[in-house]
């Protein structure tokens, strides 16, 4: 494995991790870098003639520069949209951070590899491991996605503290506007910038449509890559 390895985590589920991940992949491709996205564990998958597939994982697959099989992007697909450790237990699947990390390292790109977690930083994988353990075993650099809405300051600062306490490097964070008109948006962003030591790599406004292509102009890939050198 070579290149830059980033683990995308969020302040909660539904805060824009996939938007940030696909925007980073789009920006990396625009800079001429090989870039692939991986969603090691996905809950909330739909079943078709090809088996279980997850919408976020399909977006990562589409945004990647290398032709990959779906199972390379999403090796563990779980049907119910519930906590992944519970969905895995119901399906008779044992999730293991080491095994998931080995898969990601085998698939990783020479340029940029974006690994998207499920939910937030401490979402369980099994009785003893969480998403944080997966990031640690990958020796990846973390990126925090902050969903800009009421309560985001507390969630962002708690997530930052947990990441730092785990010993993982937090490269920086993105703000994703989940509402068209969040009250005191700029004041919230200013508070986060003053209280999180890691840099803000971009703020993605409320977009329609909101996807990697439309979000890419609002991120600073070079700032991210420079911060991790």
ZAVO-223875 format. One record per residue (C-alpha): residue number from 0; residue in three letters; x, y, z. Coordinates in Angstrom, 2 decimals, padded with zeros to 5 digits. Example, Ala and Ser with C-alpha at 12.3 -4.5 7.8 and 13.67 -1.06 7.14 Angstrom:
2
FIDO   num   residu        px        py        pz
FIDO     0      Ala    012.30   -004.50    007.80
FIDO     1      Ser    013.67   -001.06    007.14
END
This chain:
229
FIDO   num   residu        px        py        pz
FIDO     0      Unk    000.00    000.00    000.00
FIDO     1      Unk    001.20    003.54   -000.80
FIDO     2      Unk   -000.25    006.99   -001.14
FIDO     3      Unk   -002.44    008.94    001.27
FIDO     4      Unk   -004.99    007.06    003.36
FIDO     5      Unk   -007.86    009.02    004.91
FIDO     6      Unk   -010.61    007.77    007.18
FIDO     7      Unk   -013.84    009.77    006.99
FIDO     8      Unk   -015.83    009.91    010.20
FIDO     9      Unk   -018.73    012.11    011.20
FIDO    10      Unk   -020.39    013.78    014.14
FIDO    11      Unk   -023.38    011.50    013.54
FIDO    12      Unk   -025.04    009.49    010.80
FIDO    13      Unk   -026.51    011.45    007.90
FIDO    14      Unk   -024.12    014.40    008.20
FIDO    15      Unk   -022.57    014.24    004.73
FIDO    16      Unk   -019.69    011.77    004.97
FIDO    17      Unk   -020.38    010.37    001.52
FIDO    18      Unk   -020.65    013.86    000.00
FIDO    19      Unk   -017.25    014.78    001.44
FIDO    20      Unk   -015.72    011.43    000.45
FIDO    21      Unk   -016.90    011.64   -003.16
FIDO    22      Unk   -015.94    015.32   -003.38
FIDO    23      Unk   -012.42    014.42   -002.28
FIDO    24      Unk   -012.28    011.63   -004.85
FIDO    25      Unk   -013.49    014.01   -007.55
FIDO    26      Unk   -010.93    016.64   -006.59
FIDO    27      Unk   -008.13    014.06   -006.48
FIDO    28      Unk   -009.01    012.84   -009.97
FIDO    29      Unk   -009.04    016.44   -011.20
FIDO    30      Unk   -005.49    016.77   -009.85
FIDO    31      Unk   -004.44    013.68   -011.83
FIDO    32      Unk   -004.22    011.37   -008.82
FIDO    33      Unk   -005.38    007.79   -008.64
FIDO    34      Unk   -008.22    007.88   -006.13
FIDO    35      Unk   -010.51    005.19   -004.79
FIDO    36      Unk   -013.20    005.08   -002.13
FIDO    37      Unk   -013.98    002.18    000.20
FIDO    38      Unk   -016.96    001.62    002.50
FIDO    39      Unk   -015.79   -001.40    004.53
FIDO    40      Unk   -019.12   -001.87    006.32
FIDO    41      Unk   -022.47   -000.61    005.07
FIDO    42      Unk   -025.82   -001.09    006.78
FIDO    43      Unk   -029.02   -000.22    004.97
FIDO    44      Unk   -028.44   -002.11    001.73
FIDO    45      Unk   -031.00   -002.94   -000.95
FIDO    46      Unk   -031.17   -006.38   -002.52
FIDO    47      Unk   -031.28   -006.89   -006.29
FIDO    48      Unk   -030.18   -009.58   -008.73
FIDO    49      Unk   -026.53   -008.82   -007.87
FIDO    50      Unk   -027.05   -009.15   -004.11
FIDO    51      Unk   -026.99   -006.53   -001.39
FIDO    52      Unk   -025.75   -003.09   -002.44
FIDO    53      Unk   -025.51    000.22   -000.60
FIDO    54      Unk   -026.22    003.61   -002.19
FIDO    55      Unk   -023.24    005.31   -000.49
FIDO    56      Unk   -020.87    002.56   -001.60
FIDO    57      Unk   -022.16    002.85   -005.18
FIDO    58      Unk   -021.39    006.59   -005.10
FIDO    59      Unk   -017.84    005.84   -003.93
FIDO    60      Unk   -017.46    003.22   -006.65
FIDO    61      Unk   -018.65    005.67   -009.31
FIDO    62      Unk   -016.34    008.43   -008.06
FIDO    63      Unk   -013.23    006.21   -007.99
FIDO    64      Unk   -010.67    006.43   -010.78
FIDO    65      Unk   -009.96    002.68   -010.91
FIDO    66      Unk   -012.39    000.05   -012.16
FIDO    67      Unk   -013.37   -001.90   -009.08
FIDO    68      Unk   -015.83   -004.64   -008.29
FIDO    69      Unk   -018.58   -003.68   -005.87
FIDO    70      Unk   -017.29   -006.13   -003.25
FIDO    71      Unk   -013.90   -004.39   -003.30
FIDO    72      Unk   -015.55   -001.13   -002.33
FIDO    73      Unk   -018.02   -002.65    000.13
FIDO    74      Unk   -016.91   -006.07    001.41
FIDO    75      Unk   -019.57   -006.23    004.16
FIDO    76      Unk   -023.09   -005.27    003.02
FIDO    77      Unk   -025.85   -005.51    005.62
FIDO    78      Unk   -029.54   -005.17    004.81
FIDO    79      Unk   -031.21   -003.48    007.79
FIDO    80      Unk   -030.53    000.22    008.33
FIDO    81      Unk   -029.46   -000.22    011.95
FIDO    82      Unk   -026.19   -000.12    013.89
FIDO    83      Unk   -023.72   -002.28    011.92
FIDO    84      Unk   -022.69   -004.52    014.82
FIDO    85      Unk   -026.35   -005.38    015.44
FIDO    86      Unk   -027.06   -005.93    011.73
FIDO    87      Unk   -023.97   -008.13    011.43
FIDO    88      Unk   -024.97   -010.19    014.45
FIDO    89      Unk   -028.43   -010.74    012.98
FIDO    90      Unk   -026.83   -011.86    009.71
FIDO    91      Unk   -024.41   -014.21    011.44
FIDO    92      Unk   -021.39   -012.15    010.35
FIDO    93      Unk   -018.45   -011.43    012.65
FIDO    94      Unk   -017.00   -007.98    012.07
FIDO    95      Unk   -013.30   -007.65    012.84
FIDO    96      Unk   -011.27   -004.45    012.55
FIDO    97      Unk   -008.10   -006.28    011.52
FIDO    98      Unk   -009.78   -008.17    008.68
FIDO    99      Unk   -011.48   -005.03    007.39
FIDO   100      Unk   -008.20   -003.12    007.56
FIDO   101      Unk   -006.38   -005.81    005.57
FIDO   102      Unk   -009.03   -005.59    002.85
FIDO   103      Unk   -008.67   -001.82    002.62
FIDO   104      Unk   -004.88   -002.02    002.46
FIDO   105      Unk   -005.06   -004.57   -000.37
FIDO   106      Unk   -007.36   -002.34   -002.44
FIDO   107      Unk   -005.73    001.01   -001.59
FIDO   108      Unk   -004.66    003.35   -004.37
FIDO   109      Unk   -001.22    004.78   -005.11
FIDO   110      Unk   -002.63    008.29   -004.85
FIDO   111      Unk   -005.52    008.89   -002.47
FIDO   112      Unk   -007.68    006.31   -000.70
FIDO   113      Unk   -010.80    007.50    001.07
FIDO   114      Unk   -012.25    005.07    003.60
FIDO   115      Unk   -015.72    005.99    004.81
FIDO   116      Unk   -016.78    004.80    008.23
FIDO   117      Unk   -020.34    004.09    009.33
FIDO   118      Unk   -022.00    006.60    011.63
FIDO   119      Unk   -019.59    008.26    014.04
FIDO   120      Unk   -016.19    007.61    015.57
FIDO   121      Unk   -017.24    005.16    018.29
FIDO   122      Unk   -019.85    003.15    016.41
FIDO   123      Unk   -019.26   -000.48    017.48
FIDO   124      Unk   -018.01   -003.21    015.14
FIDO   125      Unk   -018.36   -005.97    017.71
FIDO   126      Unk   -018.37   -006.40    021.50
FIDO   127      Unk   -014.92   -004.83    021.92
FIDO   128      Unk   -014.00   -002.88    018.77
FIDO   129      Unk   -015.31    000.32    017.20
FIDO   130      Unk   -014.73    002.30    014.01
FIDO   131      Unk   -011.86    003.95    015.87
FIDO   132      Unk   -010.08    000.58    016.03
FIDO   133      Unk   -010.44    000.20    012.27
FIDO   134      Unk   -008.82    003.59    011.70
FIDO   135      Unk   -006.02    002.71    014.12
FIDO   136      Unk   -005.29   -000.61    012.41
FIDO   137      Unk   -005.22    001.17    009.06
FIDO   138      Unk   -002.78    003.76    010.42
FIDO   139      Unk   -005.00    006.21    008.54
FIDO   140      Unk   -005.41    009.93    009.12
FIDO   141      Unk   -008.89    010.95    010.26
FIDO   142      Unk   -011.10    013.60    008.70
FIDO   143      Unk   -014.15    014.76    010.65
FIDO   144      Unk   -017.36    015.73    008.86
FIDO   145      Unk   -019.46    018.12    010.91
FIDO   146      Unk   -023.14    018.29    010.02
FIDO   147      Unk   -024.00    021.96    010.50
FIDO   148      Unk   -027.19    022.00    012.54
FIDO   149      Unk   -028.28    022.79    016.07
FIDO   150      Unk   -026.06    020.82    018.46
FIDO   151      Unk   -023.14    020.51    016.05
FIDO   152      Unk   -020.65    022.34    018.29
FIDO   153      Unk   -021.01    019.84    021.13
FIDO   154      Unk   -020.97    016.87    018.77
FIDO   155      Unk   -017.91    018.17    016.92
FIDO   156      Unk   -015.91    018.90    020.06
FIDO   157      Unk   -016.77    015.53    021.60
FIDO   158      Unk   -015.78    013.74    018.39
FIDO   159      Unk   -012.54    015.72    018.16
FIDO   160      Unk   -011.67    014.85    021.76
FIDO   161      Unk   -012.37    011.16    021.15
FIDO   162      Unk   -010.25    011.08    018.00
FIDO   163      Unk   -007.34    012.80    019.72
FIDO   164      Unk   -007.63    010.53    022.77
FIDO   165      Unk   -007.36    007.45    020.54
FIDO   166      Unk   -003.97    008.55    019.25
FIDO   167      Unk   -005.15    009.00    015.65
FIDO   168      Unk   -004.06    012.15    013.82
FIDO   169      Unk   -006.98    014.40    012.94
FIDO   170      Unk   -005.99    016.05    009.66
FIDO   171      Unk   -008.90    018.48    009.77
FIDO   172      Unk   -012.62    018.84    009.32
FIDO   173      Unk   -015.36    019.83    006.89
FIDO   174      Unk   -018.59    021.60    007.63
FIDO   175      Unk   -021.59    020.39    005.64
FIDO   176      Unk   -024.68    022.60    005.64
FIDO   177      Unk   -027.65    020.30    006.11
FIDO   178      Unk   -030.26    023.06    006.09
FIDO   179      Unk   -030.79    025.87    003.56
FIDO   180      Unk   -030.78    028.51    006.30
FIDO   181      Unk   -029.13    027.42    009.54
FIDO   182      Unk   -029.45    030.15    012.19
FIDO   183      Unk   -026.06    031.67    013.16
FIDO   184      Unk   -024.19    029.47    010.67
FIDO   185      Unk   -021.13    031.71    010.46
FIDO   186      Unk   -020.98    032.09    014.23
FIDO   187      Unk   -021.09    028.30    014.63
FIDO   188      Unk   -018.32    027.86    012.07
FIDO   189      Unk   -016.22    030.52    013.78
FIDO   190      Unk   -016.64    028.76    017.13
FIDO   191      Unk   -015.53    025.45    015.64
FIDO   192      Unk   -012.51    027.05    013.96
FIDO   193      Unk   -011.46    028.62    017.26
FIDO   194      Unk   -011.88    025.45    019.32
FIDO   195      Unk   -010.63    022.72    016.95
FIDO   196      Unk   -006.87    022.92    016.47
FIDO   197      Unk   -006.98    021.01    013.17
FIDO   198      Unk   -007.81    023.12    010.11
FIDO   199      Unk   -011.12    023.42    008.31
FIDO   200      Unk   -010.68    022.12    004.76
FIDO   201      Unk   -013.90    023.57    003.46
FIDO   202      Unk   -017.54    024.32    004.08
FIDO   203      Unk   -020.01    022.70    001.73
FIDO   204      Unk   -023.15    024.83    001.38
FIDO   205      Unk   -026.65    023.48    001.10
FIDO   206      Unk   -026.63    022.22   -002.50
FIDO   207      Unk   -029.30    020.88   -004.83
FIDO   208      Unk   -028.22    018.44   -006.07
FIDO   209      Unk   -025.64    017.65   -003.42
FIDO   210      Unk   -023.02    015.18   -004.62
FIDO   211      Unk   -019.30    014.83   -005.18
FIDO   212      Unk   -019.27    016.84   -008.39
FIDO   213      Unk   -021.18    019.82   -006.97
FIDO   214      Unk   -019.34    019.74   -003.64
FIDO   215      Unk   -015.80    019.40   -005.01
FIDO   216      Unk   -015.35    023.15   -005.77
FIDO   217      Unk   -015.97    023.88   -002.07
FIDO   218      Unk   -013.09    021.79   -000.70
FIDO   219      Unk   -009.35    022.44   -000.62
FIDO   220      Unk   -007.58    019.19   -001.52
FIDO   221      Unk   -004.13    020.77   -001.60
FIDO   222      Unk   -004.54    022.11    001.93
FIDO   223      Unk   -005.49    018.61    003.04
FIDO   224      Unk   -002.55    016.93    001.31
FIDO   225      Unk   -000.12    019.57    002.60
FIDO   226      Unk   -001.42    019.12    006.15
FIDO   227      Unk   -000.60    015.40    006.10
FIDO   228      Unk    002.88    015.58    004.67
END
